[in-house]
Amino acid sequence: MPQLQRLTRLRQPWALQAASAALQLQQLNNLESISHVGTGAERSLATKATAASSSRSESWSVPASILAAGAALLGSALLVPGQASAKKELAILPGSKPSPAAAPAKTAGAAAATEPAAAKGQAKDEKGRPIYTREDVAKHKTPKDRVWVTYKEGVYDITDFIEMHPGGASKIMLAAGGSVEPFWGLYQQHKKAEVFAILEPYRIGTLEGGAAAAAAASASLKDPYAGDPARHPVLIPRTQKPFNGETPGSLLAAAAVTPTDVFFVRNHLPVPAVDTQAYRLQVAGEGARALELSLADLQSRFRKHHVTATIQCSGNRRNEMSAVKPVKGLEWDQGAIGTAVWGGVRLRDVLKAAGLSEDDPAVAHIHFEGLDTDPATGDVYGASIPLARALSPEADVLLAYEMNGAPLSADHGAPLRVVVPGVTGARSVKWLGRIVASPSESASHWQRRDYKAFCPSVDWDTVDWDSAPALQEPPVTSAICEPAPGTVLSAADGEVTLRGYAWSGGGRGIVRVDVSADGGRTWAAARLLPPPPGAPAHGAYTGAWAWTLWEATLPLPAAAGSSPGPDSASSSVTLVVKAVDSSYNNQPDSVAGIWNLRGVVNNAWHRVTLPLEP
């Protein structure tokens, strides 16, 4: 059969055993037809595996746990030989480490010896599955005893899945003997159909008290996000826990400096509650004297500076990459960017006060550690920048305690954050707790295993995180903020006015913005608006840390009498923008050519297609 031919190419021992078990299940359930379906096949297999495991006869030699794992893997194996569907479907979690190699599968006899057996007279649910108490589940916290977890009313034996968990075995073991719900509350990317389909084949029973008891137990656990601040209702939420929200495009184009309340919010972890009076910044590491500075120390001992700078999330405009091929990450539109006037002290001055020298051979990087903590692991958000940037008087790296003339808000890093102008926002660490001088870059997940871009052919099975440098200066980009998507244009108006932003990393200014109303067949130069307060003139080669806003009024193609075409005469108009920076870097015209598995640094031409009425 064709499935068997494909499965014989599997390399991993656990995959071979899972495939063998799944093929036995296929013979019993006539699963030949699944070779032509996608994700639905995995769900179908999961359902059938659960049913089969509860009704199989004693003559079977393959235990339910292996059958279930094999069934869950078969759908993926048929589509992508040699890989587990779990690795493909689960998103990389905050703080996760590279997925370890899959452990060799246990023999059928060994697995059967550890398979749970219902006690005589044990209660069963309506489908004949054993009912377990929370005390029963709590006894299964190690691979030796089998690892059980609960989700809602279900009890699951996940022992055979642990080494396949994309976030690493240590992460999933935090839930051993208890509920996964508190952790899924932290990492909400779990809450999707693909993940539920992966979990279900591992079900072995039902929790006593059912869903109501599970919900009550989950509710009794402290919500680490309960202390998060209130947010402006205009922000477009991309996730709630942690909160991530973007600024509507019309507000971005309305002012050169983005008001603090509507400045986009990018959080990886719960917002920490920091006592400003008790706060101390620690400075340590190679070649530096240990310092401990209060906020008052920073404000009184060091000269205050102001920097007008744009901060952009590395995943801004990720939704356009998702339209080409699925990626892992928040579905940002063009609003994960903003510009503010930041006030604080230079990082250079603080490092010099600690005795750090530019020519110290033992130091190459400066680490930043936040006070935001992963409630599950205790990991903190971290990042680093090269020493040369940290100590450069021209780089304007700031330890900021003000934003737009007021103390930092909780969402934006109070009481102190790093602002690294011209560098991707992931390095501007909020709630700064510690600065460390080091010979190597930060070991943080967000520095080593995230915010990197790869060839479009690289996927989650082939990615080598160490083969690419951590993203620092992003490329030139631009976006149309007005008219907004969904706006209906009228041919009777004869023209359309466009507004938006353009920005480039590394302090390179914008020299030109080109716009088109016919999908890029013809172009016109937009008018560059005056720079924000404190920003240099357009086209500066260095120090242009802030974006350039622009506007243009173009004739509508139909009204201009252009020749018939997909954008000229009928139902829609495609508006396009591209920018050029002071090094004459241009934007690529296609997202497909720069697609990468994390959906970062999308700087292709920005297109907005709008309906056109007579």
Rosetta blueprint (number, residue, H / E / L):
1 M L
2 P H
3 Q H
4 L H
5 Q H
6 R H
7 L H
8 T L
9 R L
10 L L
11 R L
12 Q L
13 P H
14 W H
15 A H
16 L H
17 Q H
18 A H
19 A H
20 S H
21 A H
22 A H
23 L H
24 Q H
25 L H
26 Q H
27 Q H
28 L H
29 N H
30 N L
31 L L
32 E H
33 S H
34 I H
35 S H
36 H H
37 V L
38 G L
39 T H
40 G H
41 A H
42 E H
43 R H
44 S H
45 L H
46 A H
47 T H
48 K H
49 A H
50 T H
51 A H
52 A H
53 S H
54 S H
55 S H
56 R L
57 S L
58 E L
59 S L
60 W L
61 S L
62 V L
63 P L
64 A H
65 S H
66 I H
67 L H
68 A H
69 A H
70 G H
71 A H
72 A H
73 L H
74 L H
75 G H
76 S H
77 A H
78 L H
79 L H
80 V L
81 P L
82 G L
83 Q L
84 A L
85 S H
86 A H
87 K H
88 K H
89 E H
90 L L
91 A L
92 I L
93 L L
94 P L
95 G L
96 S L
97 K L
98 P L
99 S L
100 P L
101 A L
102 A L
103 A L
104 P L
105 A L
106 K L
107 T L
108 A H
109 G H
110 A H
111 A H
112 A H
113 A H
114 T H
115 E L
116 P L
117 A L
118 A L
119 A L
120 K L
121 G L
122 Q L
123 A L
124 K E
125 D L
126 E L
127 K L
128 G L
129 R L
130 P E
131 I E
132 Y E
133 T L
134 R H
135 E H
136 D H
137 V H
138 A H
139 K L
140 H L
141 K L
142 T L
143 P H
144 K H
145 D H
146 R L
147 V L
148 W E
149 V E
150 T E
151 Y E
152 K L
153 E L
154 G E
155 V E
156 Y E
157 D E
158 I L
159 T H
160 D H
161 F H
162 I H
163 E H
164 M H
165 H L
166 P L
167 G L
168 G L
169 A H
170 S H
171 K H
172 I H
173 M H
174 L L
175 A L
176 A L
177 G L
178 G L
179 S E
180 V L
181 E H
182 P H
183 F H
184 W H
185 G H
186 L H
187 Y L
188 Q H
189 Q H
190 H H
191 K L
192 K L
193 A H
194 E H
195 V H
196 F H
197 A H
198 I H
199 L H
200 E H
201 P H
202 Y H
203 R E
204 I E
205 G E
206 T E
207 L E
208 E L
209 G L
210 G H
211 A H
212 A H
213 A H
214 A H
215 A H
216 A H
217 A H
218 S H
219 A H
220 S H
221 L L
222 K L
223 D L
224 P L
225 Y L
226 A L
227 G L
228 D L
229 P L
230 A L
231 R L
232 H L
233 P L
234 V L
235 L L
236 I E
237 P E
238 R E
239 T E
240 Q L
241 K L
242 P L
243 F L
244 N E
245 G E
246 E E
247 T L
248 P L
249 G H
250 S H
251 L H
252 L H
253 A L
254 A L
255 A L
256 A L
257 V L
258 T L
259 P L
260 T H
261 D H
262 V H
263 F L
264 F L
265 V E
266 R E
267 N L
268 H L
269 L L
270 P L
271 V L
272 P L
273 A L
274 V L
275 D L
276 T L
277 Q L
278 A L
279 Y L
280 R L
281 L E
282 Q E
283 V E
284 A E
285 G E
286 E L
287 G L
288 A L
289 R L
290 A L
291 L E
292 E E
293 L E
294 S L
295 L H
296 A H
297 D H
298 L H
299 Q H
300 S H
301 R H
302 F L
303 R L
304 K E
305 H E
306 H E
307 V E
308 T E
309 A E
310 T E
311 I E
312 Q E
313 C L
314 S L
315 G L
316 N L
317 R L
318 R H
319 N H
320 E H
321 M H
322 S H
323 A H
324 V H
325 K L
326 P L
327 V L
328 K L
329 G L
330 L L
331 E L
332 W L
333 D L
334 Q L
335 G L
336 A L
337 I E
338 G E
339 T E
340 A E
341 V E
342 W E
343 G E
344 G E
345 V E
346 R E
347 L H
348 R H
349 D H
350 V H
351 L H
352 K H
353 A H
354 A L
355 G L
356 L L
357 S L
358 E L
359 D L
360 D L
361 P L
362 A L
363 V L
364 A L
365 H E
366 I E
367 H E
368 F E
369 E E
370 G E
371 L E
372 D E
373 T E
374 D L
375 P L
376 A L
377 T L
378 G L
379 D L
380 V E
381 Y E
382 G E
383 A E
384 S E
385 I E
386 P E
387 L H
388 A H
389 R H
390 A H
391 L H
392 S L
393 P L
394 E L
395 A L
396 D L
397 V L
398 L E
399 L E
400 A E
401 Y E
402 E E
403 M E
404 N L
405 G L
406 A E
407 P E
408 L L
409 S L
410 A H
411 D H
412 H H
413 G L
414 A L
415 P L
416 L L
417 R E
418 V E
419 V E
420 V L
421 P L
422 G L
423 V L
424 T L
425 G H
426 A H
427 R H
428 S L
429 V L
430 K L
431 W L
432 L E
433 G E
434 R E
435 I E
436 V E
437 A E
438 S E
439 P L
440 S L
441 E L
442 S L
443 A L
444 S L
445 H H
446 W H
447 Q H
448 R H
449 R L
450 D L
451 Y L
452 K L
453 A L
454 F L
455 C L
456 P L
457 S L
458 V L
459 D L
460 W L
461 D L
462 T L
463 V L
464 D L
465 W H
466 D H
467 S H
468 A L
469 P L
470 A L
471 L L
472 Q L
473 E L
474 P L
475 P L
476 V L
477 T E
478 S E
479 A E
480 I E
481 C E
482 E E
483 P L
484 A L
485 P L
486 G L
487 T L
488 V L
489 L E
490 S E
491 A H
492 A H
493 D H
494 G L
495 E E
496 V E
497 T E
498 L E
499 R E
500 G E
501 Y E
502 A E
503 W E
504 S L
505 G L
506 G L
507 G L
508 R L
509 G L
510 I E
511 V E
512 R E
513 V E
514 D E
515 V E
516 S E
517 A L
518 D L
519 G L
520 G L
521 R L
522 T L
523 W L
524 A E
525 A E
526 A L
527 R E
528 L E
529 L L
530 P L
531 P L
532 P L
533 P L
534 G L
535 A L
536 P L
537 A L
538 H L
539 G L
540 A L
541 Y L
542 T L
543 G L
544 A L
545 W L
546 A L
547 W L
548 T E
549 L E
550 W E
551 E E
552 A E
553 T E
554 L E
555 P E
556 L L
557 P L
558 A L
559 A L
560 A L
561 G L
562 S L
563 S L
564 P L
565 G L
566 P L
567 D L
568 S L
569 A L
570 S L
571 S L
572 S E
573 V E
574 T E
575 L E
576 V E
577 V E
578 K E
579 A E
580 V E
581 D E
582 S L
583 S L
584 Y L
585 N L
586 N E
587 Q L
588 P L
589 D L
590 S L
591 V L
592 A H
593 G H
594 I H
595 W L
596 N L
597 L L
598 R L
599 G L
600 V L
601 V L
602 N L
603 N L
604 A L
605 W L
606 H E
607 R E
608 V E
609 T E
610 L E
611 P E
612 L E
613 E E
614 P L
